Amino acid sequence: MPSDSSREIADRRRFFDAQAAEIAHNYGRGRAVVAVDGAVGASEFGRELVAALDRAGHASVFASIDDFVQPKAPGEAAVQASSDYYERRYDYATFRRVLVDPFRLGGSAGFVVAAFDESASRAIEPVWRTAPADAVLVVTGPFLARPELRGTFNYTIFLDTPARPHPAALDEALDRYTAEAGPRFAATAIVDTTDPDRPRRVFADSC
């Protein structure tokens, strides 16, 4: 008889395989960009989605918006206010210029999946990559449904969880984001990750 842990792993794999199948069905030809919108567990979710797309035989690329933060000015304090997180933390212009725009071009156009290493406070030497003509770019991180990014993503997954991120300033920024951008309503799919090991698809009219 399968153990509880093996059933949990099988259920989780089925969930991601079903999510990948939906994306591949709708965006199986050409290039598509998928957002995993969340501040808690988004990277792990995105990597599992990429693995499921790979299992389905569909080329995919992983990226995180956290690799496109704005470098701090000399002498700028390390501690950020909630307004800094929401208004100035991410370099969306570079994100579009070196990743999203060239990825969408297809062909032999090269793209870069990371531009800045926040932990080391330095720019990352560009590593130019290519992908097949039919491929999905999965981007993870917070604030991905904000107005500045409208039109960037073909498909958006909003992660709904009671877990709160750290630091507190990011938590406060997320409250502002939720109020101003309405990410639940902008999402293609809402996933309840209250139990990270058992993600569950939910629908806006039942939440």
BAGU-285025 format. One record per residue: x, z, y of N, C-alpha, C, O in turn; residue in three letters. Coordinates in pm, 1 decimal, m for minus. Example, Ala and Ser with C-alpha at 12.3 -4.5 7.8 and 13.67 -1.06 7.14 Angstrom:
2
1319.0  780.0  m569.0  1230.0  780.0  m450.0  1320.0  780.0  m330.0  1423.6  846.5  m331.9  ALA
1285.0  708.0  m225.0  1367.0  714.0  m106.0  1290.0  787.0  3.0  1340.9  803.9  113.8  SER
***
This chain:
207
84.8  0.0  m118.5  0.0  0.0  0.0  89.2  0.0  124.7  183.5  78.7  133.3  MET
59.7  m88.3  221.6  143.0  m92.3  341.7  136.5  38.1  419.1  31.1  101.4  426.1  PRO
247.9  78.4  476.8  251.1  199.7  557.0  186.2  174.2  692.1  163.9  59.8  731.6  SER
155.9  285.2  763.7  97.5  270.9  896.6  190.3  192.9  989.2  144.4  111.0  1068.8  ASP
320.9  218.1  978.8  416.0  149.0  1066.2  422.0  m0.3  1037.3  431.9  m80.9  1129.8  SER
415.9  m38.0  908.8  420.5  m180.4  874.9  293.1  m251.0  920.6  298.1  m366.1  964.1  SER
177.9  m182.2  910.8  52.9  m241.1  960.2  57.8  m257.5  1111.4  10.9  m357.4  1166.0  ARG
115.5  m157.7  1178.6  127.0  m163.8  1323.6  214.6  m281.0  1366.0  182.1  m352.2  1461.0  GLU
324.9  m300.8  1296.0  413.9  m412.7  1326.8  343.1  m545.4  1302.7  355.1  m638.7  1382.1  ILE
268.4  m552.9  1191.1  195.8  m676.5  1159.9  87.9  m704.0  1264.1  69.6  m818.5  1305.7  ALA
15.6  m599.0  1307.0  m88.8  m616.4  1408.4  m28.5  m663.0  1540.5  m83.6  m749.9  1608.0  ASP
85.4  m604.1  1576.2  150.8  m641.3  1701.6  197.1  m786.6  1696.3  182.5  m861.6  1792.7  ARG
252.9  m824.3  1582.4  297.6  m963.2  1569.8  179.7  m1059.2  1578.1  190.1  m1164.4  1641.3  ARG
67.1  m1024.3  1514.7  m51.9  m1110.3  1521.6  m99.8  m1123.9  1665.5  m139.8  m1232.0  1708.6  ARG
m95.4  m1012.5  1740.1  m138.2  m1018.0  1879.4  m53.0  m1118.7  1956.7  m107.0  m1206.0  2024.7  PHE
78.7  m1107.5  1946.9  165.8  m1196.6  2023.2  157.1  m1340.5  1973.3  166.5  m1434.2  2052.6  PHE
139.4  m1358.3  1843.4  123.7  m1493.7  1790.9  m3.7  m1558.3  1845.1  m4.4  m1677.2  1876.9  ASP
m111.5  m1480.1  1855.7  m236.6  m1533.1  1910.1  m222.1  m1566.6  2058.5  m272.7  m1668.8  2104.8  ALA
m152.9  m1480.0  2132.7  m131.6  m1506.2  2274.6  m45.9  m1631.2  2294.0  m73.9  m1713.8  2380.9  GLN
57.8  m1644.2  2212.9  144.1  m1762.3  2221.1  68.0  m1889.0  2183.3  87.5  m1994.1  2244.4  ALA
m19.2  m1878.8  2081.9  m96.4  m1995.4  2039.1  m189.1  m2043.3  2150.3  m206.7  m2163.7  2169.0  ALA
m248.2  m1950.2  2223.9  m336.3  m1988.2  2334.9  m259.0  m2061.3  2443.3  m305.0  m2162.8  2495.6  GLU
m141.4  m2009.3  2477.1  m60.0  m2072.3  2580.2  m12.1  m2209.9  2534.9  m18.9  m2306.7  2610.6  ILE
36.2  m2217.9  2411.9  85.5  m2346.0  2360.2  m26.9  m2449.3  2349.7  m4.7  m2568.5  2371.1  ALA
m147.7  m2402.8  2316.7  m262.3  m2494.6  2307.7  m293.5  m2554.8  2444.6  m319.5  m2674.6  2456.0  HIS
m290.8  m2471.1  2547.9  m327.0  m2516.7  2681.7  m212.8  m2586.2  2754.8  m236.0  m2670.6  2841.4  ASN
m89.2  m2550.7  2719.6  27.3  m2603.9  2791.8  133.8  m2652.7  2694.2  252.7  m2625.4  2710.7  TYR
89.0  m2725.0  2592.8  180.8  m2770.5  2488.9  267.3  m2887.5  2529.3  369.3  m2913.6  2465.5  GLY
228.7  m2959.1  2634.6  306.4  m3074.4  2679.7  356.9  m3049.9  2819.8  285.0  m2997.7  2905.0  ARG
481.4  m3088.0  2843.2  540.4  m3071.0  2974.9  590.4  m2928.6  2996.7  611.8  m2853.3  2901.6  GLY
608.4  m2893.8  3122.4  661.4  m2762.9  3158.6  549.0  m2674.1  3213.3  463.0  m2720.8  3287.9  ARG
550.5  m2547.5  3176.1  454.3  m2450.1  3227.7  526.9  m2320.3  3257.2  626.7  m2287.7  3192.9  ALA
475.8  m2246.1  3355.5  535.1  m2118.5  3394.0  430.3  m2008.8  3374.7  320.0  m2016.3  3428.7  VAL
466.8  m1907.0  3296.7  376.9  m1796.5  3263.1  430.0  m1669.0  3327.8  549.6  m1640.7  3320.4  VAL
341.8  m1592.1  3391.2  378.9  m1463.3  3449.8  329.8  m1349.8  3361.5  217.2  m1353.0  3311.8  ALA
414.3  m1249.9  3342.3  374.0  m1123.2  3281.7  384.1  m1020.4  3393.1  492.6  m971.0  3423.5  VAL
271.0  m988.7  3453.5  265.2  m910.9  3576.3  252.5  m762.0  3544.1  147.7  m716.9  3497.9  ASP
358.8  m686.2  3568.5  354.9  m542.9  3542.1  487.2  m478.0  3576.4  592.2  m542.4  3574.4  GLY
480.8  m348.3  3608.2  602.3  m273.9  3640.5  647.8  m186.0  3525.6  759.3  m134.1  3528.2  ALA
562.6  m168.1  3423.8  596.8  m84.0  3308.8  581.7  m167.5  3181.7  471.4  m210.5  3148.0  VAL
692.0  m190.1  3112.1  688.3  m260.7  2984.6  678.2  m410.7  2993.3  659.2  m476.3  2890.9  GLY
690.1  m468.3  3112.7  672.9  m613.2  3126.4  784.4  m691.9  3058.8  758.4  m793.7  2994.7  ALA
908.5  m645.4  3072.8  1020.2  m719.0  3011.7  1008.3  m721.6  2860.0  1028.9  m825.6  2797.3  SER
974.9  m606.3  2800.6  958.5  m600.5  2655.4  845.0  m691.8  2610.4  857.6  m763.1  2510.8  GLU
734.1  m689.3  2684.1  620.9  m775.4  2651.1  661.9  m922.6  2660.2  631.9  m1002.0  2571.0  PHE
730.4  m957.7  2768.6  771.1  m1096.6  2786.9  865.6  m1145.9  2679.1  855.0  m1259.9  2634.0  GLY
958.0  m1060.1  2637.7  1051.4  m1101.7  2532.4  978.6  m1122.0  2399.8  1012.3  m1212.8  2323.9  ARG
879.7  m1038.6  2371.7  803.4  m1057.6  2247.7  718.6  m1184.1  2254.8  699.6  m1252.2  2154.0  GLU
667.8  m1215.5  2373.4  592.6  m1339.7  2388.5  683.2  m1460.8  2367.6  643.2  m1557.8  2303.2  LEU
803.5  m1455.8  2421.0  900.2  m1564.1  2400.3  932.3  m1579.0  2251.6  941.3  m1690.7  2200.6  VAL
949.5  m1466.6  2182.4  977.2  m1472.8  2038.6  861.0  m1536.7  1963.3  882.1  m1613.4  1869.4  ALA
737.6  m1504.8  2005.1  620.5  m1563.3  1939.3  610.5  m1713.0  1967.2  574.8  m1790.3  1878.3  ALA
641.4  m1753.9  2088.6  642.7  m1897.2  2119.1  748.2  m1968.3  2035.6  724.7  m2078.6  1986.3  LEU
863.1  m1906.1  2019.8  968.3  m1964.3  1935.8  921.7  m1976.5  1790.8  947.5  m2077.2  1724.9  ASP
852.4  m1872.4  1741.4  801.1  m1879.8  1603.2  702.9  m1994.7  1586.7  693.3  m2055.7  1480.2  ARG
629.6  m2023.3  1695.1  531.3  m2132.2  1691.3  596.9  m2269.0  1709.1  529.2  m2371.8  1707.3  ALA
728.9  m2269.3  1726.2  799.7  m2395.1  1741.6  792.7  m2451.2  1882.3  814.8  m2570.6  1902.7  GLY
761.4  m2364.6  1981.8  750.6  m2411.3  2119.6  866.3  m2353.2  2200.3  884.9  m2231.5  2204.0  HIS
942.6  m2438.4  2263.6  1058.5  m2393.6  2340.4  1015.1  m2303.3  2455.3  914.6  m2329.8  2521.4  ALA
1090.7  m2197.3  2478.6  1056.0  m2103.8  2585.3  1182.3  m2044.0  2645.3  1288.4  m2042.2  2582.9  SER
1168.0  m1995.1  2767.9  1278.9  m1936.9  2842.8  1229.6  m1807.2  2904.6  1119.2  m1802.3  2958.8  VAL
1311.1  m1701.2  2896.8  1275.1  m1571.9  2954.5  1347.6  m1551.9  3087.1  1464.7  m1587.2  3101.0  PHE
1276.4  m1494.6  3184.8  1338.2  m1455.6  3311.1  1264.9  m1334.7  3366.3  1148.5  m1311.7  3333.4  ALA
1333.0  m1257.3  3450.4  1273.0  m1140.6  3514.1  1289.9  m1150.6  3664.9  1397.2  m1185.7  3714.0  SER
1183.5  m1119.6  3738.0  1192.6  m1119.4  3883.9  1291.6  m1013.4  3930.5  1342.8  m1021.7  4042.1  ILE
1319.3  m913.9  3846.6  1416.0  m810.3  3883.3  1559.0  m862.5  3888.6  1649.1  m791.7  3933.5  ASP
1580.3  m985.0  3843.4  1711.6  m1048.6  3858.7  1717.5  m1135.0  3984.2  1809.3  m1215.0  4002.1  ASP
1616.7  m1117.1  4071.6  1611.9  m1190.1  4198.7  1581.3  m1094.3  4314.4  1501.9  m1126.0  4403.0  PHE
1644.7  m977.8  4312.4  1625.2  m883.7  4422.5  1711.5  m924.5  4541.4  1810.9  m995.7  4527.1  VAL
1670.9  m877.5  4659.0  1747.9  m903.3  4779.8  1870.6  m811.3  4781.7  1857.2  m691.5  4756.9  GLN
1987.8  m864.1  4810.2  2104.5  m774.9  4826.1  2086.0  m685.1  4947.8  2030.8  m727.3  5049.4  PRO
2131.9  m563.4  4936.8  2122.2  m469.9  5048.7  2229.0  m501.3  5154.1  2340.7  m542.4  5122.6  LYS
2191.0  m480.7  5277.6  2286.6  m498.5  5386.0  2389.7  m386.8  5382.1  2358.9  m277.4  5334.8  ALA
2511.6  m411.0  5430.4  2613.4  m304.8  5432.1  2561.4  m179.9  5503.4  2508.8  m187.2  5614.5  PRO
2577.3  m65.9  5437.3  2533.0  59.4  5495.8  2386.2  90.9  5475.1  2340.3  198.8  5512.7  GLY
2310.6  m2.7  5415.2  2168.3  22.4  5393.2  2150.6  131.2  5288.2  2221.6  132.3  5187.7  GLU
2057.1  222.0  5310.2  2033.5  332.7  5217.8  1987.7  281.0  5082.6  1914.3  182.6  5073.2  ALA
2032.7  349.9  4977.6  1994.5  309.7  4842.1  1848.3  340.7  4814.6  1782.9  267.9  4739.9  ALA
1795.8  448.3  4874.0  1657.3  487.0  4851.0  1566.6  395.1  4931.6  1588.8  373.6  5050.8  VAL
1464.8  341.1  4866.2  1374.4  248.4  4932.5  1236.7  311.8  4951.4  1190.4  389.0  4867.4  GLN
1172.4  278.0  5062.7  1034.6  318.6  5085.8  942.1  222.2  5012.8  984.2  114.9  4969.6  ALA
815.1  261.6  4999.5  720.3  174.9  4929.7  706.5  40.1  5000.1  689.9  m62.7  4934.3  SER
713.2  39.6  5133.9  704.2  m86.9  5206.8  822.8  m177.4  5175.0  807.9  m299.5  5171.1  SER
941.8  m118.3  5152.0  1058.9  m198.2  5114.9  1038.3  m264.6  4979.6  1072.1  m381.6  4961.4  ASP
982.5  m189.3  4884.2  957.5  m246.2  4752.2  862.3  m364.4  4761.4  882.9  m467.4  4697.2  TYR
758.8  m348.7  4841.1  656.0  m452.5  4844.5  693.9  m569.6  4934.5  664.8  m684.5  4901.2  TYR
757.8  m542.8  5046.7  779.0  m647.0  5146.9  916.6  m712.2  5140.3  930.7  m829.4  5175.4  GLU
1018.7  m638.0  5095.8  1154.9  m690.6  5108.9  1239.3  m686.8  4981.9  1353.4  m733.0  4983.3  ARG
1187.6  m634.4  4874.9  1272.9  m614.7  4757.6  1315.8  m746.4  4692.3  1431.2  m760.4  4651.6  ARG
1224.4  m842.6  4682.1  1252.6  m962.2  4602.3  1281.2  m1084.5  4688.7  1223.0  m1103.2  4795.6  TYR
1372.4  m1166.7  4638.8  1412.9  m1290.0  4707.6  1334.5  m1406.0  4646.2  1384.4  m1477.8  4559.5  ASP
1211.0  m1422.4  4693.0  1124.4  m1524.4  4634.3  1172.7  m1666.1  4665.1  1150.1  m1757.6  4586.0  TYR
1238.7  m1684.7  4778.7  1288.8  m1818.3  4812.6  1393.6  m1864.0  4711.4  1389.8  m1977.6  4664.1  ALA
1487.8  m1774.1  4678.4  1589.0  m1809.6  4577.9  1525.1  m1826.1  4440.8  1561.6  m1916.6  4365.7  THR
1430.6  m1739.9  4407.8  1359.3  m1748.6  4280.1  1297.6  m1887.2  4262.2  1308.6  m1947.2  4155.2  PHE
1233.6  m1937.2  4365.8  1174.1  m2070.8  4356.7  1281.1  m2179.9  4352.4  1272.0  m2274.5  4274.1  ARG
1383.3  m2164.8  4438.6  1480.4  m2273.1  4457.2  1567.4  m2296.9  4334.8  1593.3  m2411.8  4299.1  ARG
1613.4  m2189.1  4269.4  1707.7  m2208.1  4159.3  1642.9  m2197.6  4021.9  1704.5  m2235.0  3922.1  VAL
1518.6  m2147.1  4015.0  1455.1  m2132.2  3884.5  1327.2  m2213.7  3871.8  1321.9  m2308.9  3793.9  LEU
1224.5  m2177.5  3947.4  1093.1  m2237.7  3925.0  1091.5  m2387.3  3958.4  1046.9  m2468.6  3877.4  VAL
1139.2  m2422.7  4075.5  1131.9  m2564.0  4116.5  1211.1  m2655.6  4023.6  1156.4  m2756.1  3978.5  ASP
1338.1  m2625.4  3992.8  1409.5  m2715.0  3901.4  1354.0  m2711.7  3759.5  1358.1  m2812.9  3689.4  PRO
1301.6  m2595.6  3715.6  1240.9  m2591.6  3582.6  1123.3  m2688.0  3575.4  1108.3  m2760.5  3477.1  PHE
1040.3  m2689.2  3678.3  923.7  m2777.3  3678.4  962.4  m2925.0  3683.5  886.9  m3010.3  3636.9  ARG
1078.7  m2955.6  3739.6  1121.5  m3095.1  3747.7  1141.3  m3156.5  3609.8  1120.8  m3276.3  3590.6  LEU
1181.9  m3072.2  3512.8  1206.3  m3123.6  3379.0  1329.1  m3212.4  3375.4  1417.9  m3201.7  3460.1  GLY
1332.9  m3299.9  3276.5  1446.3  m3389.5  3263.1  1576.4  m3312.2  3247.3  1583.5  m3214.4  3172.9  GLY
1677.7  m3356.9  3317.4  1808.7  m3293.6  3305.9  1834.4  m3191.9  3417.2  1945.8  m3141.1  3429.4  SER
1733.1  m3161.8  3498.1  1751.0  m3067.2  3607.9  1789.8  m2929.7  3553.0  1725.1  m2878.6  3461.6  ALA
1894.7  m2870.6  3608.5  1939.1  m2739.5  3563.9  1871.6  m2629.1  3643.9  1834.1  m2649.3  3759.4  GLY
1856.5  m2514.3  3583.3  1795.3  m2400.0  3649.9  1873.9  m2273.9  3614.9  1950.2  m2271.3  3518.3  PHE
1854.0  m2170.3  3694.8  1926.2  m2044.4  3680.1  1824.0  m1932.6  3660.9  1727.6  m1923.9  3737.1  VAL
1843.3  m1846.9  3560.4  1744.9  m1743.1  3531.1  1777.8  m1607.7  3593.2  1698.8  m1514.1  3580.8  VAL
1891.7  m1595.3  3659.1  1928.3  m1468.4  3723.4  2022.4  m1497.2  3839.5  2114.6  m1578.1  3828.4  ALA
1996.8  m1428.1  3953.2  2077.0  m1454.0  4071.7  2149.7  m1331.6  4125.2  2251.1  m1345.5  4193.6  ALA
2099.0  m1209.8  4094.9  2160.8  m1091.0  4153.6  2155.2  m975.1  4054.9  2051.1  m946.7  3995.6  PHE
2269.5  m909.1  4038.8  2280.7  m791.7  3952.0  2267.4  m667.4  4039.6  2361.9  m628.3  4108.1  ASP
2149.4  m605.8  4036.5  2125.9  m492.1  4125.4  2213.8  m372.6  4089.2  2262.1  m302.5  4178.1  GLU
2235.1  m348.7  3960.1  2313.8  m232.7  3919.8  2457.8  m242.6  3968.0  2521.3  m141.1  3996.5  SER
2509.1  m364.2  3977.1  2646.6  m385.3  4023.7  2652.6  m424.0  4171.1  2760.9  m437.4  4228.1  ALA
2535.1  m441.9  4232.6  2527.5  m480.5  4374.9  2609.3  m606.3  4404.3  2687.7  m610.0  4499.1  SER
2589.9  m708.1  4322.3  2664.5  m831.8  4345.3  2584.2  m951.8  4294.7  2500.1  m940.2  4205.6  ARG
2613.1  m1066.2  4354.4  2552.2  m1190.3  4308.3  2604.7  m1226.1  4170.3  2719.1  m1195.5  4136.5  ALA
2521.5  m1290.2  4091.8  2560.6  m1334.4  3958.3  2609.0  m1478.5  3967.0  2541.9  m1563.8  4025.1  ILE
2725.0  m1505.2  3909.2  2775.4  m1643.1  3904.2  2671.6  m1730.8  3834.2  2632.1  m1701.2  3721.5  GLU
2627.0  m1838.8  3899.9  2520.7  m1920.4  3840.5  2559.5  m1978.0  3704.6  2668.0  m2033.5  3687.2  PRO
2468.5  m1963.4  3609.5  2481.6  m2027.1  3479.0  2365.6  m2124.4  3467.3  2251.0  m2083.6  3448.3  VAL
2395.2  m2251.8  3478.5  2289.7  m2352.8  3481.7  2245.6  m2387.0  3339.8  2327.8  m2415.4  3252.7  TRP
2114.6  m2383.9  3318.7  2057.9  m2410.3  3187.0  1962.8  m2529.2  3195.3  1918.3  m2568.4  3303.2  ARG
1933.3  m2584.7  3079.6  1830.8  m2688.2  3069.4  1735.8  m2650.3  2956.8  1762.7  m2557.3  2880.8  THR
1625.8  m2721.5  2946.3  1527.0  m2696.0  2841.8  1466.1  m2828.6  2799.8  1476.8  m2927.2  2872.7  ALA
1402.0  m2832.4  2682.8  1335.7  m2956.0  2640.2  1224.2  m2997.0  2736.3  1183.3  m2919.7  2822.9  PRO
1176.7  m3118.0  2719.5  1070.6  m3169.4  2807.0  944.8  m3082.8  2799.0  875.8  m3063.5  2899.0  ALA
915.3  m3030.9  2679.6  800.0  m2942.8  2660.3  852.8  m2800.1  2646.1  914.1  m2766.4  2544.8  ASP
829.5  m2717.0  2746.3  884.3  m2581.6  2743.9  802.6  m2490.1  2834.2  736.8  m2534.9  2928.1  ALA
808.5  m2359.9  2803.3  739.2  m2257.7  2880.8  841.8  m2160.8  2937.6  928.3  m2111.7  2865.1  VAL
832.4  m2133.4  3066.2  912.5  m2030.9  3131.3  827.0  m1905.2  3143.5  719.4  m1908.8  3203.3  LEU
874.3  m1794.3  3087.0  802.7  m1666.2  3093.9  876.0  m1576.6  3192.9  991.9  m1541.0  3171.3  VAL
807.8  m1540.0  3302.1  866.0  m1456.4  3406.8  797.1  m1320.5  3405.8  674.2  m1313.3  3405.4  VAL
875.2  m1212.8  3405.3  818.3  m1078.6  3399.5  851.1  m999.0  3525.7  947.9  m1027.4  3596.2  THR
766.4  m897.5  3552.3  794.4  m806.6  3662.3  672.0  m779.6  3747.3  565.2  m835.4  3722.2  GLY
686.7  m693.2  3849.2  573.7  m655.2  3932.6  544.8  m755.0  4044.5  629.1  m837.4  4079.7  PRO
424.4  m745.8  4099.0  382.2  m817.8  4220.3  373.0  m969.1  4201.1  383.9  m1042.7  4299.1  PHE
353.6  m1017.6  4080.2  361.1  m1161.7  4056.8  234.9  m1236.8  4097.8  233.4  m1359.9  4097.3  LEU
128.7  m1163.9  4133.6  8.0  m1231.3  4182.0  m5.1  m1222.0  4333.9  m111.7  m1250.7  4388.4  ALA
101.7  m1182.5  4402.3  94.6  m1168.4  4547.5  77.8  m1305.5  4612.6  113.5  m1406.4  4551.9  ARG
24.5  m1311.6  4734.5  m5.3  m1440.9  4797.0  113.0  m1536.5  4804.4  95.3  m1657.4  4789.7  PRO
234.4  m1483.9  4827.3  351.1  m1571.0  4840.0  379.5  m1650.9  4713.0  447.9  m1753.1  4717.8  GLU
327.2  m1604.7  4600.1  356.2  m1671.2  4472.3  237.7  m1750.3  4418.1  242.5  m1799.8  4305.5  LEU
132.0  m1762.5  4497.1  17.8  m1840.4  4450.4  58.8  m1984.2  4423.8  129.8  m2045.3  4503.8  ARG
14.3  m2037.6  4312.0  50.7  m2172.6  4272.4  178.3  m2180.5  4191.8  214.4  m2287.9  4143.6  GLY
248.2  m2067.4  4176.1  374.3  m2067.8  4101.5  350.2  m2070.8  3951.3  425.4  m2134.3  3877.4  THR
245.8  m2002.5  3906.1  225.6  m1980.9  3762.9  103.3  m2057.1  3711.2  m0.5  m2063.6  3776.9  PHE
118.7  m2114.0  3592.7  5.7  m2178.4  3526.3  m84.6  m2078.2  3457.7  m204.9  m2100.8  3443.9  ASN
m26.1  m1966.8  3414.5  m99.0  m1869.5  3332.5  m40.7  m1732.5  3366.2  81.2  m1715.1  3365.3  TYR
m127.0  m1635.1  3396.1  m80.9  m1501.3  3432.8  m141.5  m1396.6  3340.6  m262.8  m1392.6  3320.3  THR
m55.5  m1312.0  3285.1  m97.9  m1198.6  3202.6  m76.5  m1072.4  3285.3  35.8  m1042.1  3325.6  ILE
m184.9  m998.9  3310.5  m174.7  m872.6  3383.8  m173.9  m757.5  3284.5  m265.9  m743.7  3203.8  PHE
m69.3  m674.3  3290.5  m58.1  m560.2  3200.4  m126.2  m439.6  3264.3  m85.8  m393.0  3370.8  LEU
m229.7  m390.2  3197.6  m309.2  m278.2  3247.2  m269.3  m153.0  3169.9  m292.3  m144.8  3049.2  ASP
m210.3  m56.2  3237.7  m162.5  63.9  3170.3  m175.2  184.1  3263.0  m160.0  169.8  3384.3  THR
m202.9  302.7  3208.1  m204.1  423.2  3291.3  m64.1  475.2  3320.9  m47.9  561.9  3406.9  PRO
37.3  424.2  3251.7  174.6  470.3  3274.8  217.4  434.5  3416.7  191.0  323.9  3464.0  ALA
282.5  526.8  3483.4  324.8  505.5  3621.1  474.5  483.7  3627.7  550.0  552.9  3559.5  ARG
518.1  390.4  3707.3  662.2  360.1  3715.2  735.8  459.1  3804.3  675.9  531.7  3883.6  PRO
866.3  459.4  3788.7  954.1  534.1  3877.1  1044.2  433.4  3948.5  1078.1  330.8  3889.4  HIS
1083.4  458.3  4071.0  1057.5  578.4  4150.5  918.0  580.5  4209.6  841.5  485.3  4194.0  PRO
884.7  691.4  4278.9  751.6  707.5  4336.5  720.6  597.9  4438.2  605.2  557.2  4452.2  ALA
822.5  550.0  4509.0  799.5  444.8  4608.5  746.8  317.4  4544.0  662.5  249.4  4602.3  ALA
794.9  284.1  4425.0  743.8  167.2  4353.4  599.3  189.5  4312.7  517.1  98.3  4321.6  LEU
567.9  311.3  4267.8  430.4  345.3  4231.5  337.9  325.5  4351.6  229.6  268.6  4337.9  ASP
380.4  372.1  4468.4  299.4  356.3  4589.7  285.4  208.9  4627.1  179.0  164.8  4670.6  GLU
392.7  133.9  4610.0  387.2  m9.2  4640.3  289.4  m81.3  4547.8  221.3  m174.8  4590.0  ALA
282.4  m38.6  4423.3  188.0  m100.0  4329.1  43.9  m72.0  4369.1  m43.0  m157.6  4352.4  LEU
17.8  47.8  4422.0  m117.2  77.4  4469.8  m155.5  m17.6  4583.5  m267.9  m67.6  4588.7  ASP
m62.2  m41.3  4672.8  m88.7  m135.8  4782.0  m111.2  m277.0  4727.3  m203.7  m346.8  4769.1  ARG
m27.1  m317.3  4635.1  m39.2  m450.0  4572.7  m175.4  m467.6  4506.4  m240.5  m570.8  4522.9  TYR
m217.7  m366.4  4431.8  m346.8  m373.7  4363.5  m460.6  m390.1  4463.8  m553.1  m468.3  4442.0  THR
m452.7  m315.6  4573.6  m558.6  m321.7  4674.1  m559.6  m454.7  4748.8  m666.2  m509.2  4777.3  ALA
m441.0  m507.1  4780.6  m433.4  m626.5  4864.3  m441.8  m756.6  4785.4  m503.4  m852.7  4831.5  GLU
m381.0  m761.0  4667.7  m371.2  m887.2  4593.3  m474.8  m901.4  4482.1  m500.9  m1013.0  4437.2  ALA
m534.8  m790.5  4436.4  m633.6  m797.7  4328.7  m580.6  m866.0  4204.5  m641.4  m962.5  4158.4  GLY
m468.5  m819.5  4147.7  m405.9  m892.1  4036.7  m493.3  m903.7  3912.0  m481.0  m1001.0  3837.7  PRO
m581.1  m806.7  3887.8  m669.5  m815.8  3770.9  m760.5  m938.0  3780.9  m787.6  m1005.0  3681.3  ARG
m807.1  m965.9  3902.4  m901.1  m1076.1  3921.0  m830.6  m1211.1  3922.3  m891.4  m1314.0  3892.8  PHE
m701.9  m1210.2  3956.7  m625.0  m1335.0  3959.1  m570.4  m1372.6  3821.9  m526.9  m1485.9  3801.5  ALA
m572.4  m1278.0  3727.2  m507.6  m1299.6  3597.3  m587.8  m1393.0  3507.8  m710.9  m1394.9  3510.7  ALA
m515.2  m1469.9  3429.0  m577.5  m1549.0  3322.5  m616.3  m1459.2  3206.9  m721.0  m1478.3  3145.0  THR
m531.1  m1360.0  3177.3  m555.2  m1266.4  3067.4  m517.5  m1126.0  3113.3  m418.5  m1107.4  3184.1  ALA
m597.0  m1027.7  3072.7  m567.3  m886.8  3098.1  m537.0  m822.2  2963.8  m613.7  m836.1  2868.5  ILE
m424.5  m751.2  2956.8  m384.2  m686.3  2832.9  m369.1  m536.8  2857.3  m293.9  m494.5  2945.1  VAL
m440.5  m458.2  2779.8  m432.2  m312.5  2787.2  m310.9  m268.6  2705.7  m305.3  m289.1  2584.5  ASP
m213.7  m207.5  2774.4  m94.1  m158.0  2706.3  m86.3  m5.8  2715.4  22.5  51.3  2723.1  THR
m202.8  59.3  2714.3  m205.5  205.4  2712.6  m121.2  257.6  2597.3  m43.1  351.4  2613.6  THR
m137.9  195.4  2479.4  m48.8  219.2  2365.9  42.8  97.9  2357.4  m0.5  m7.6  2311.0  ASP
169.0  109.4  2401.0  257.6  m8.0  2404.0  275.9  m73.9  2268.3  305.6  m193.1  2260.4  PRO
258.2  3.5  2160.9  275.3  m52.6  2027.5  152.4  m128.3  1979.0  157.7  m198.8  1878.2  ASP
41.2  m113.5  2051.5  m82.9  m181.6  2013.4  m147.6  m246.7  2135.6  m253.6  m202.6  2179.8  ARG
m85.7  m350.2  2190.0  m146.6  m418.7  2304.6  m281.6  m477.4  2265.6  m301.6  m520.9  2152.2  PRO
m373.4  m477.8  2361.3  m510.2  m519.7  2331.7  m564.8  m605.8  2444.8  m563.8  m564.4  2560.7  ARG
m611.3  m722.7  2412.1  m670.7  m812.3  2512.4  m806.5  m756.9  2553.3  m889.3  m723.2  2468.7  ARG
m828.2  m747.9  2684.0  m956.9  m703.1  2736.2  m1006.3  m805.1  2838.1  m933.3  m896.7  2876.1  VAL
m1129.0  m788.6  2881.3  m1188.7  m886.3  2972.8  m1241.0  m814.6  3095.1  m1290.4  m702.1  3086.2  PHE
m1230.0  m879.9  3209.4  m1257.0  m814.9  3338.1  m1396.3  m753.3  3343.4  m1414.0  m646.9  3402.7  ALA
m1495.0  m817.8  3282.8  m1630.8  m765.5  3291.0  m1655.4  m646.6  3199.5  m1762.8  m586.5  3202.9  ASP
m1554.8  m611.9  3116.4  m1569.8  m496.4  3026.1  m1476.7  m383.5  3063.5  m1469.7  m282.9  2993.0  SER
m1403.2  m399.0  3176.6  m1304.8  m298.8  3216.1  m1365.3  m198.5  3312.9  m1296.7  m106.3  3357.1  CYS
***
